[in-house]
Amino acid sequence: TLIPQFDTPLQKKTIDAFKARGTELYLGCRVEKVSKNEIFFHYSKLAPGEEKVTKSFKYGICVWATGVSPQPFTQDFVTKFQSEIQSGNKGRILVDDWCRALGIEDGS
């Protein structure tokens, strides 16, 4: 997903804008290797029985962007303490100015 912190309509509009400019997007991929002029990757979510296939493409300028989705540990934590902890958009833990979790009495 591109810009997961935003609502689906804005995500779609952003993807459409990139495509209209001729930008190729590779979403849901894991980069295996970056050489001087080529990137090697595979799609990280495979259908049952589907084998991982490494693909590549040549590039002139590489712009690296990584995901901002919560890690499984954070997702599990929010689920376990959902009655106490305050979570925001897409399962992120809300914190105060001192990075203490909101909703937990002592903030730890």
C-alpha positions as CSV (number, residue, x, y, z in Angstrom):
1,T,0.0,0.0,0.0
2,L,1.2,3.5,-0.8
3,I,0.8,6.1,2.0
4,P,-1.1,3.7,4.4
5,Q,-1.7,6.4,6.9
6,F,-4.2,8.1,4.6
7,D,-7.7,7.0,3.6
8,T,-8.2,4.6,0.6
9,P,-9.6,7.3,-1.7
10,L,-6.4,9.5,-1.2
11,Q,-4.2,6.4,-1.7
12,K,-5.9,5.6,-5.0
13,K,-5.7,9.2,-6.1
14,T,-1.9,9.3,-5.4
15,I,-1.4,6.0,-7.2
16,D,-3.3,7.3,-10.2
17,A,-1.3,10.5,-10.2
18,F,2.0,8.5,-10.2
19,K,0.8,6.3,-13.0
20,A,-0.4,9.3,-15.1
21,R,3.2,10.6,-14.9
22,G,4.5,7.2,-16.1
23,T,5.9,6.2,-12.8
24,E,6.1,2.5,-12.2
25,L,5.1,1.4,-8.7
26,Y,6.2,-1.9,-7.2
27,L,4.0,-2.4,-4.1
28,G,4.1,-5.4,-1.7
29,C,7.7,-6.3,-2.7
30,R,10.9,-7.1,-0.8
31,V,14.1,-5.9,-2.2
32,E,16.8,-8.6,-2.3
33,K,19.7,-6.7,-3.8
34,V,20.5,-3.3,-5.3
35,S,23.4,-3.1,-7.7
36,K,24.9,-0.1,-9.4
37,N,22.1,0.0,-12.0
38,E,19.7,-2.8,-11.2
39,I,17.2,-3.7,-8.4
40,F,16.3,-7.3,-7.6
41,F,13.1,-8.0,-5.7
42,H,10.3,-10.4,-5.2
43,Y,6.6,-10.0,-4.2
44,S,6.3,-10.7,-0.5
45,K,2.7,-12.0,-0.5
46,L,2.4,-15.1,-2.5
47,A,-0.7,-17.3,-3.2
48,P,-0.7,-20.7,-1.6
49,G,1.7,-23.0,-3.6
50,E,3.1,-20.0,-5.5
51,E,6.9,-20.0,-5.6
52,K,9.0,-16.9,-4.9
53,V,10.3,-15.5,-8.2
54,T,13.1,-12.9,-8.2
55,K,12.5,-10.1,-10.7
56,S,14.6,-7.1,-11.6
57,F,14.6,-3.8,-13.4
58,K,17.3,-1.4,-14.4
59,Y,17.2,2.2,-13.0
60,G,18.8,5.5,-13.4
61,I,17.8,7.1,-10.0
62,C,16.7,4.9,-7.1
63,V,14.3,6.4,-4.6
64,W,14.0,4.2,-1.6
65,A,10.8,4.2,0.5
66,T,10.1,1.8,3.3
67,G,6.8,0.9,5.0
68,V,5.4,2.6,8.0
69,S,2.8,0.0,9.0
70,P,2.9,-1.2,12.6
71,Q,5.1,-4.2,13.2
72,P,3.4,-7.5,14.3
73,F,4.6,-6.9,17.9
74,T,2.8,-3.5,17.9
75,Q,-0.3,-5.0,16.4
76,D,-0.4,-7.8,19.0
77,F,0.3,-5.3,21.8
78,V,-2.6,-3.0,20.7
79,T,-4.9,-6.1,20.4
80,K,-3.9,-7.4,23.8
81,F,-4.3,-4.0,25.6
82,Q,-7.1,-2.5,23.5
83,S,-9.3,-1.8,26.5
84,E,-6.5,0.3,28.1
85,I,-4.4,1.7,25.3
86,Q,-5.4,4.4,22.9
87,S,-4.6,3.6,19.3
88,G,-4.9,5.8,16.3
89,N,-5.3,5.3,12.6
90,K,-4.2,1.9,11.3
91,G,-3.3,0.5,14.8
92,R,-0.6,2.9,15.8
93,I,-0.1,3.5,19.5
94,L,-0.9,7.1,20.5
95,V,1.7,8.7,22.8
96,D,2.2,12.0,24.7
97,D,5.1,14.5,24.2
98,W,7.3,12.1,26.3
99,C,6.5,9.1,24.1
100,R,4.4,7.5,26.9
101,A,1.4,5.4,25.7
102,L,-1.9,7.2,26.1
103,G,-4.5,5.3,28.1
104,I,-2.0,3.4,30.3
105,E,-2.1,4.9,33.8
106,D,1.6,5.3,34.3
107,G,2.3,5.7,30.6
108,S,4.7,2.8,30.4
